Amino acid sequence: MELTLNIDYKQILGLIYQLPKKEIEKLTITLQSEILSKKPTKSIQEPIMDAPTWSDSDILDYQKARNHIDKSRIA
């Protein structure tokens, strides 16, 4: 058996404000610990290190193409 409730943010806040102070403190601690326990997202360094790199031949091909484009712009 499953029960689904559609409650918006304002309704949740209204319910929270009805709790006794001690229950609100418990809720705060629980939410903070849940947030802190979430696995942090990858650092910016990891995707950069996983990115594809150019080989020496790729760089040479790029330089040749760049030189060709530069020469064609002069004329």
CNS distance restraints for C-alpha pairs under 8 A (distance, minus, plus):
assign (resid   7 and name CA) (resid  11 and name CA) 6.09 0.50 0.50
assign (resid   7 and name CA) (resid  12 and name CA) 6.67 0.50 0.50
assign (resid   8 and name CA) (resid  12 and name CA) 6.42 0.50 0.50
assign (resid   9 and name CA) (resid  13 and name CA) 6.26 0.50 0.50
assign (resid  10 and name CA) (resid  14 and name CA) 6.16 0.50 0.50
assign (resid  11 and name CA) (resid  15 and name CA) 6.27 0.50 0.50
assign (resid  12 and name CA) (resid  16 and name CA) 6.20 0.50 0.50
assign (resid  13 and name CA) (resid  17 and name CA) 6.13 0.50 0.50
assign (resid  14 and name CA) (resid  18 and name CA) 6.52 0.50 0.50
assign (resid  15 and name CA) (resid  19 and name CA) 6.90 0.50 0.50
assign (resid  16 and name CA) (resid  24 and name CA) 6.89 0.50 0.50
assign (resid  17 and name CA) (resid  24 and name CA) 7.88 0.50 0.50
assign (resid  19 and name CA) (resid  23 and name CA) 5.97 0.50 0.50
assign (resid  19 and name CA) (resid  24 and name CA) 6.16 0.50 0.50
assign (resid  20 and name CA) (resid  24 and name CA) 6.39 0.50 0.50
assign (resid  21 and name CA) (resid  25 and name CA) 6.28 0.50 0.50
assign (resid  22 and name CA) (resid  26 and name CA) 6.28 0.50 0.50
assign (resid  23 and name CA) (resid  27 and name CA) 6.11 0.50 0.50
assign (resid  24 and name CA) (resid  28 and name CA) 6.10 0.50 0.50
assign (resid  25 and name CA) (resid  29 and name CA) 6.27 0.50 0.50
assign (resid  26 and name CA) (resid  30 and name CA) 6.13 0.50 0.50
assign (resid  27 and name CA) (resid  31 and name CA) 6.06 0.50 0.50
assign (resid  28 and name CA) (resid  32 and name CA) 6.08 0.50 0.50
assign (resid  29 and name CA) (resid  33 and name CA) 6.12 0.50 0.50
assign (resid  30 and name CA) (resid  34 and name CA) 6.16 0.50 0.50
assign (resid  31 and name CA) (resid  35 and name CA) 6.16 0.50 0.50
assign (resid  32 and name CA) (resid  36 and name CA) 6.15 0.50 0.50
assign (resid  33 and name CA) (resid  37 and name CA) 5.96 0.50 0.50
assign (resid  34 and name CA) (resid  38 and name CA) 6.44 0.50 0.50
assign (resid  42 and name CA) (resid  46 and name CA) 6.42 0.50 0.50
assign (resid  42 and name CA) (resid  47 and name CA) 7.65 0.50 0.50
assign (resid  43 and name CA) (resid  47 and name CA) 7.61 0.50 0.50
assign (resid  44 and name CA) (resid  48 and name CA) 6.61 0.50 0.50
assign (resid  45 and name CA) (resid  49 and name CA) 6.07 0.50 0.50
assign (resid  46 and name CA) (resid  50 and name CA) 6.20 0.50 0.50
assign (resid  47 and name CA) (resid  51 and name CA) 6.10 0.50 0.50
assign (resid  54 and name CA) (resid  58 and name CA) 5.56 0.50 0.50
assign (resid  54 and name CA) (resid  59 and name CA) 6.36 0.50 0.50
assign (resid  55 and name CA) (resid  59 and name CA) 6.41 0.50 0.50
assign (resid  56 and name CA) (resid  60 and name CA) 6.21 0.50 0.50
assign (resid  57 and name CA) (resid  61 and name CA) 6.10 0.50 0.50
assign (resid  58 and name CA) (resid  62 and name CA) 6.15 0.50 0.50
assign (resid  59 and name CA) (resid  63 and name CA) 6.14 0.50 0.50
assign (resid  60 and name CA) (resid  64 and name CA) 6.23 0.50 0.50
assign (resid  61 and name CA) (resid  65 and name CA) 6.22 0.50 0.50
assign (resid  62 and name CA) (resid  66 and name CA) 6.00 0.50 0.50
assign (resid  63 and name CA) (resid  67 and name CA) 6.06 0.50 0.50
assign (resid  64 and name CA) (resid  68 and name CA) 6.18 0.50 0.50
assign (resid  65 and name CA) (resid  69 and name CA) 6.19 0.50 0.50
assign (resid  66 and name CA) (resid  70 and name CA) 6.08 0.50 0.50
assign (resid  67 and name CA) (resid  71 and name CA) 6.15 0.50 0.50
assign (resid  68 and name CA) (resid  72 and name CA) 6.22 0.50 0.50
assign (resid  69 and name CA) (resid  73 and name CA) 6.34 0.50 0.50
assign (resid  70 and name CA) (resid  74 and name CA) 6.71 0.50 0.50
assign (resid  71 and name CA) (resid  75 and name CA) 7.00 0.50 0.50
